Amino acid sequence: MATKTAAERREQAKEAFDAYFAECPSRKLLDRLSDKWVTLVLTALEAGPCRYSDLARRIAGVSQKMLTQTLRGLERDGLVSRTLTPAVPVRVDYELTPLGESLMPLVAAIKSWAEVHIEDVEAARERYDATV
């Protein structure tokens, strides 16, 4: 039996991740990344560290529950870090990790695309709705 090198094992593991398979763990990550609150939180943090209250004010319509859930999920996935500063009251800052920063060109492009093309999408929706 031939022994595989570390590089060969890494390559084999990489090939094993295929989001088209139901059991693939990348599906959970895709699910998280496709959430609208994730996109808005990540782009809000792109400029630098932010306090929870600043994020809540910046992202109109997000509930406290959803913002907290989103931040916890992003922290768990290693995309956002949380820094606690002992003070009165306690200060909590969130910022992108290097992994989160590596995702930003894609996330920012999707947000920008949505803002630029929303009129086209709305027109397409109206045409579709008129036919059904």
C-alpha positions as CSV (number, residue, x, y, z in Angstrom):
1,M,0.0,0.0,0.0
2,A,1.5,3.3,-1.1
3,T,1.7,6.1,1.4
4,K,0.3,9.5,0.3
5,T,2.1,12.7,0.9
6,A,0.5,15.5,2.8
7,A,-0.1,17.5,-0.4
8,E,-1.8,14.5,-2.0
9,R,-4.1,14.1,1.0
10,R,-5.0,17.8,1.0
11,E,-5.8,17.6,-2.8
12,Q,-7.9,14.5,-2.2
13,A,-9.8,16.2,0.6
14,K,-10.3,19.3,-1.5
15,E,-11.8,17.2,-4.3
16,A,-14.1,15.6,-1.8
17,F,-15.9,18.9,-1.1
18,D,-18.6,19.2,-3.7
19,A,-21.6,21.4,-2.8
20,Y,-23.8,19.4,-5.2
21,F,-23.7,16.5,-2.7
22,A,-26.2,16.7,0.1
23,E,-23.8,15.8,2.8
24,C,-21.1,18.3,1.8
25,P,-20.2,20.7,4.6
26,S,-19.7,23.5,2.1
27,R,-23.5,23.6,1.8
28,K,-23.8,25.0,5.3
29,L,-21.3,27.7,4.5
30,L,-23.2,28.5,1.2
31,D,-26.4,28.7,3.2
32,R,-24.8,31.2,5.6
33,L,-23.2,33.3,2.9
34,S,-26.4,33.6,0.9
35,D,-28.3,35.3,3.8
36,K,-29.1,38.9,3.2
37,W,-28.0,39.9,6.8
38,V,-24.6,38.3,6.3
39,T,-24.0,40.3,3.1
40,L,-25.0,43.5,4.9
41,V,-23.0,42.8,8.1
42,L,-19.9,41.9,6.1
43,T,-20.1,45.0,3.9
44,A,-20.7,47.2,6.9
45,L,-17.6,45.8,8.5
46,E,-15.5,46.3,5.4
47,A,-14.6,49.9,6.5
48,G,-13.2,48.7,9.8
49,P,-14.2,47.6,13.3
50,C,-17.7,48.5,14.4
51,R,-19.6,48.3,17.7
52,Y,-22.8,46.3,17.8
53,S,-25.0,49.5,18.2
54,D,-23.3,51.0,15.1
55,L,-24.1,47.9,13.1
56,A,-27.7,48.0,14.3
57,R,-28.1,51.6,13.2
58,R,-26.3,51.1,9.9
59,I,-28.4,48.0,8.8
60,A,-31.9,49.3,8.7
61,G,-34.6,46.6,9.5
62,V,-32.4,44.1,11.2
63,S,-33.7,42.9,14.5
64,Q,-31.5,42.5,17.6
65,K,-32.1,38.7,17.4
66,M,-31.0,38.5,13.7
67,L,-28.0,40.7,14.2
68,T,-26.8,38.7,17.2
69,Q,-27.4,35.4,15.3
70,T,-25.6,36.7,12.2
71,L,-22.6,37.9,14.2
72,R,-22.3,34.7,16.2
73,G,-22.5,32.6,13.0
74,L,-19.9,34.7,11.3
75,E,-17.6,34.6,14.3
76,R,-18.1,30.8,14.5
77,D,-17.1,30.5,10.8
78,G,-14.0,32.6,11.4
79,L,-15.1,35.5,9.2
80,V,-15.6,38.0,12.0
81,S,-13.8,38.5,15.3
82,R,-15.3,39.9,18.4
83,T,-13.2,42.0,20.8
84,L,-14.4,42.8,24.3
85,T,-13.0,45.9,26.0
86,P,-13.6,46.1,29.7
87,A,-15.1,49.4,30.4
88,V,-18.4,50.8,31.9
89,P,-20.4,49.9,29.9
90,V,-18.5,47.0,28.3
91,R,-17.4,47.8,24.7
92,V,-17.7,45.1,22.1
93,D,-16.3,45.6,18.6
94,Y,-16.6,43.4,15.6
95,E,-14.2,43.3,12.7
96,L,-13.4,41.1,9.7
97,T,-10.8,38.5,10.1
98,P,-8.3,37.9,7.2
99,L,-10.6,35.1,6.1
100,G,-13.5,37.5,6.1
101,E,-11.5,40.1,4.2
102,S,-10.7,37.5,1.5
103,L,-14.4,37.1,0.9
104,M,-15.1,40.8,0.6
105,P,-14.5,41.3,-3.2
106,L,-17.2,38.7,-3.9
107,V,-19.7,40.0,-1.3
108,A,-19.2,43.6,-2.3
109,A,-19.6,42.8,-5.9
110,I,-22.9,41.0,-5.3
111,K,-24.2,43.9,-3.2
112,S,-23.1,46.4,-5.8
113,W,-24.7,44.3,-8.6
114,A,-28.0,44.2,-6.7
115,E,-28.0,47.9,-6.3
116,V,-27.1,48.6,-9.9
117,H,-29.6,46.1,-11.4
118,I,-32.6,46.3,-9.1
119,E,-34.6,48.3,-11.7
120,D,-34.0,45.6,-14.3
121,V,-35.0,42.8,-11.9
122,E,-38.1,44.7,-10.9
123,A,-39.1,45.2,-14.5
124,A,-38.5,41.5,-15.2
125,R,-40.7,40.6,-12.2
126,E,-43.5,42.9,-13.5
127,R,-43.3,41.2,-16.9
128,Y,-43.4,37.8,-15.4
129,D,-46.2,38.6,-13.0
130,A,-48.3,40.0,-15.9
131,T,-48.1,36.6,-17.7
132,V,-49.0,34.3,-14.9
